[in-house]
Amino acid sequence: MQTIIQQVQSALGGEPGLVLGYLLLGLLFVQMVLSATSAARRLGHERAQQRLARERLQNLVRAAQATCREAEEVTLGWNGVRKFTVAEKIRECEDVFSFRLVPHDRKPLPAFKPGQYLTFSLEIPGRDKPVVRCYSLSDSPGESGHYRVTIKREPPPPDRPEVPPGLASSYFASNVKAGDILNVKAPTGHFFLDMNKVTPIVLLAGGVGVTPMLSMAKAVAESGSKREVWFFFGCRSGAEHMLRADMEALAKYSNIRVEVCYSRPAPNEVQGRDYQHVGRVTVELLKKLLPASNYEYFMCGNGAFMKTLNDGLEAWGVPEKDIHYEAFGPATVKKTAAPAIAAPVGAGPAPKITFAKSGKSVDWNPALANLLDFAREQGVRIDSGCCAGSCGSCVVAIKSGGVDYLKAPDAPPEDGSCLTCICKPKGDLVLDA
């Protein structure tokens, strides 16, 4: 059996020097390959270390920025109402308008957390008291010098056409114009995206419920974060596709997926160009597109939209702590609120509810959702605004007894008072109303 050297020597005509030269060249080539491989590994490791270092630095910068924003909120925030001028009114689509608001005193504005809202105290002709409503901010917290809200004129409920359209939303749509001055409370709300976290998120929006979701997505995009974002928006057709330009701009970011669903697309609307999916935003669609369920979920829309998604997410195994929602108006609270913080009223006689000022004492009706609805049923007037425990308009003093809350109030009342729109009686109750 010939050795490899003898075989090579035979193939090269028996020249020992030539054989040695080729062997040396071969060894040199092997050495070069090994050196290049080692260098590539070192380079890859160094690049990985540099990438980690950059990410750590970016996280530190974002944390520092968040700290500065929080300090700014305290410094620049205000109590009560502040006057804002409507700098611009923009028609987004059918019955939907955006309002760009600038402070009338021209002083700096505090930043807000993406997802928070403004509370308006509206002086509507023919009303003896201001009408209070809350509307989510629809732009990025990074936009300095102004706030933006996007408001849809609320029509009567489909099953109750005799009910008048939304009072405040109709006022915004038909009466508020550029140059008008409005009374506004500072941004607030517990429904917001924590910008210090890097958890991947799914934003679920139905109709005008897109406003806080848009603020969250824009905040991620403008921060430079590579946080994974899935943005689902549902409406009937392009006629209701509000804030389209903002969504198209977001879709250009590599870490943000925008998925638009039309339930009734018009004949001239093209799938893949105007929208991505026919139908509604559903958990089945999420299962089809998401690689897994381990995301943080944020949702805003009407009651049926949120209840369906909430139930579906829980059935999919998503922990309750990872599902967040915004609720304005009684329907959304009734359908999606968490169980009461305290124990519900036990079996036995119905609690006696006494309205001290009105001189009425009536047995509680357990079929009603809250004390505000019960008061209205009895003809007892209690002011209200957001009907979601956010604005504080429905606060009433408790003379005796206690209440259970359907959800934690955004604006907790003083001790000895309650927000009637989100609570029920624990037992016999006397209210100063």
N, C-alpha and C positions, 0 to 999 in steps of 0.2 A: 504494500500500500504506500503510494507516494505521499510525502508531506505536502502541505499547501505551498511551501516555498519551492519544493522541487517541481510541482505542477506549474507554478508561475514561471520558474526558470526555464522549463521546457517550452512553455508557450512563447517566451521571449527569446528563443534561440540560444539558451544556455549562457547568457551574459550575466555574471554575478553582480556587476556594478549597476547594470540597468534594473535588475531585480530589486536591489537594495534601494535604489532611488524611488521606484514605484511604491515600495513598502513605506518609505519615509513620507512620501506624498500622501499615502493613504492614512498613515497615522496622524499627519498634520491636519488632514481634512476632518478626521474623527474628532481631534482636539478642538478644531474650530467649531464644529457642530455642538459639541458639549459646552464650550465656552459661550456660544451664542444662546443655547438653551438656558444656561444658568443666568446669563445676563437678562434674558427675557423674563425669567421668573423673578429675578430681583426687581426689574423694572415694574412688573405687574404688581408685586408686593408693595413697592414704594408708591405706585399710583393708588392702590387700594388704601394705603395708610393716609395718603394725601386727601383722598376723597372722604374718608372718615373724619379727618381733621377739619376739612371744609364744612362737612355736615354738622360737626360739633360746634364750630364757630358760628354757623348760620343759626343753629338752635339757640346759642347764647345771645346772638344779636336779636333774634325774635323775642326771646324772653325779656331782654333789656327794653326793647321797644314796647312790649306789653306793659312792663312796669311803668314806663314813661307815660303811656296812654292812660293807665289807671290813675296816676298822679295828676295828669291833665284833666281827667274827668272830675276829680275832686276840686281842683283849682278853678276850672272854667265852668263847672256845672252851676245850675241855678235852682232855687226853690220857687214853687208856685209857677205862674205862667210868665212867659217872655214873649214879646211881640216879634213876629216874623213877617217879612214882606214876601209875597209871591212874586219871585223874579221871572218865572216862566211857567206856562201851562201847556202841556204837550198831549195831544190826542194819540194814545198808543194803539188803540183799536176800538171796536164798537163798545161804547159806554165805559171805556177805561181811559183815565187821564193820569199823567204824572205831573207833580207839582214840585218845582225847585224853589226851596225856601231859603232866604238869607236873613240874618238877624237885623232887625230894624235899627238896633243901636250900633251896628257895624263892629261889635266886639268879637273876639275869637270864639269859635265854637269848640266844645269838648268832643273828642272822638267818642264813638259808641262801639259796642260789641256787635259783630255781625249777627243779625237776627232780632235785634231789639226794635222797639217801636216808639213813636211819639204819641202823646195824648193831646188832643185838641179840645179847647173849650170854645164852642161856636156860638156866636150871637146871631141866631136865626130869627128873622122877622116873624112876629106872631107868637113867639115862645116867651113865656114870662121868666124862664131861667135858661142859662147857657146849656147847650146840648153837648155832652161829653162823649167823644169817641176816640178809639185807639187805632192807629194805622202803622203797619210795619215800615221801617226804612227800607228802600229798595235799591240803594246804591252801596258802594264800598265805603267802609269807615275811613279809607285813605283819601276820600274826596274832601278837601278842606274848604272852609268858607261857606258851605251850604249843605243842606239836607235835601233828600228827595223821598217823597212818598208817592205811591201809585195806587189809585183808588178806583174801584169799579162801582158804578151805579147799581145798587142792589134792587132787583125786580121783586115783585110779590112772590111768595112761595107758589110753586106750580099747582099745588092742591088747594090754594086759597087765593084765587085771583082778586078777590074783593079787598084784600089787605093792601094798604098803600105801599109804594116802594120805599126803600130805605131813606129815612129823613136826612141824615147827615151826608150820606154818599150822593144823594140827589142834589143836595145843596152844593157840594163840591163840583159835581158835574155841570150843573146848570147856572150856578151863581158866582162861584169863586173864579176870579180872573187875575191876570197879571196886574200887579200894583196893589192888590188888596192886602190888608194887614190882618193876621190871625194870631190868636192867643195859643201858645204851645208850651207844654211842660217838657222837661228835659228827657232825653232818651232813657229808657229803662226796660226791664223785662228779664226773666230768668231763662228764656228760650234763646240761647245764642251758642255760637261755635267757639270752643276754646282753642285759640290760635297757638297755644303753647304745646298742644298735643300733635302727634303725627299719625294718629289712628286713621285708617282709610274710612271715608264717609260716603253715604248714599243720601242724596237729597231728593225728596219726593214731593212734587208740587201739583196741585190741581187748580186750574184757573188762576184767579188773583192771589191764591196762596203761594204763588211763585215769588212774591216780593222778598220775604226773609231768606228764601233759598238762594236767590240771586245775590243778595248781600253777602251770604256766606261763601258762595263760589268765587265771587269777585275778590273777596278778601284773601282767599287762598292764592288765587292767580297773581294778584298784585304784590303779595308778600315774597314771591320767588320760591315758595315752598314747593317741593315735589310730592306733597301729600296726594294720595290717590282719591279722586272725586268722581262719583257717578251722579249725574244730574238728570232726573226724569221729570218731564213736564207733560201734563195732559190737558187738552182742551178739545172742543168739538171740531174746529176747523181753523183755517188760516184767518178767518174773520175774527177769531178770538185769541189769536196768537200774539199776545202782548209782549213787549220788550224783546222782540225778535233779534234786533241788532246786538243787544247785550249777550244773548245766548250764542249767536254766531261768533262773536269775539271770543267767548269762553272756549268754544269748541276747537279753537286753534292751539290751545295749550295741550302738550303731550300727556299731561297727567289728569286731564279733565275730559270725561266722556259725557256728551250731551245727547240724550235720547228723547225725542219729541214724539208724542202719541196724539194722533187725531182720531176721535171716535166716529166722526162723520165728515171725512174729507170732501171738499168740493170736487166736481169733475175735472177742473183745470189744475188741481193740486197734485204734484208728482211725489210719490214715495221715493225717498232717497235724496230728494232735493229740498222739498218743503217740510217734510217730516220723515221720521224713520219707521214708525209702526202704526198700523191701523188698529184701533181699539183703545182701551183705557190703560192707565198705569196699574198693573196688577203684580201680585207676588209671583204669579206664574211667569211673567215677563222677567222679573228679577232673577228667578231661578235659571232661566234660559241664558241670561247674559252675564250674571255675576259668577266668578269662579268658585265662590263659597258664600256662606252667610255671615261670616265673622267681620262685619262692618258696624259702624255706628250709623244709625238711621235718624234722619230728621224729616218731619213731614208737616205740611200745612195745606189745608183745603177745607171743603165743607165736611159736615159730620159724617155722612155716609162714606166719603172718600177715606177719611182717616180711620173710621171704625173697621172698614173692610181690610185696609192695609195692616192695621195694628193686629187684628185677629190672625191674618195670614202670616205675618212675621212671627208671632208667638207660636203658631202651629209649626212653623219652619224651624223652631228651636232658638230663635233670637232671644237673648235675655231681656227682660223688661228694662233693665238699666241702660241698655243700648238703643232704646226706642224713645225718641223725643218728639214732641209735637207742640204746635202753637194753636191756641183756640181762642177765637174772638166770637162772641155771640153765644146765646144759650144752647143752640143745637149742638155745637161742637163740644161744649163742656159736658152736656148730658150724655153724649154718646161715647166720649173717650176719657172721661175723668177716671183717675185711680179711685180705689175704694176710700171711703171716708177715713180720716186720720184716727178718729176715735171710734168706739164701737157704735153700731147703729142702734136706733131705738128698739128696745126689746118688745116682746109680745105683751099684750095687755091693752088697757084703754088708750085711746089716742091722746097725745099730749094736748093740753089746753094752751092755745096761743092767744095772748092778750095784747092788743094794740092800745096802749095807755092813752095817747092823745086822741085817738079816734073813738074811744069808748067801746071797742068791740072785743069780744072774747069768743073764740071759735075753736072747735076741735080741729086738730091738724089733719090735712088730707095727704096721706102717704103716697098718693099717685102723682103728686106734684114734685118737680125736680128740686125746688129750693124755696126759701122763705120769700124771695122777691115775687115769684110767681103766685105764691099763696096770698101775699098781701094784695096783689092786683086782683085776684079772684074775689077777695073780700071788699074790693073798692077802696082799699087803703093806699094812698099815694106815697110811694118811695121813689126818690130820684134814682136814675140808673144811667149807665153809659155803655161800657164795653160788654157787660154781662159775662165777664170771665175772670173777675177778681183782680183786675189790673189797674183800673182807673180810680177806684175808691169812691165813686159817686154814690153808691148804694149803701154807704155805711150808716148804721143805726145803733144807737146806744141800747145796751141790754140792762134793764132794770132788775131783772132776776132770771135765773135759769142759765142755760148754756147751749152751745151749738156744736155740731160736728161739721167740719169742712170737707167738701168733695175733692178739693185739691188745695195745696198750699197756696195762699194768696201771694200774688206778685207784690202787692202793696199792703202788708199786714196792718190792720187797724189798731188803734190804741186799745189798751186793756179796758174791758168793759163795753166794747163795741163789737160789731160783726159786719161782714160784707154779706148782705142778704142774698146776693145773686149766686153764691157758691156754698151755701150752708143750709143745714136742716136742724131742727130742734133735737136736743138730747132728751128733753122731757118738757114739762110745763115751762112756758117761756113768756116773759113780759118784755115787750119792746117799746121804746119811746117813739112811737109812730102813730 
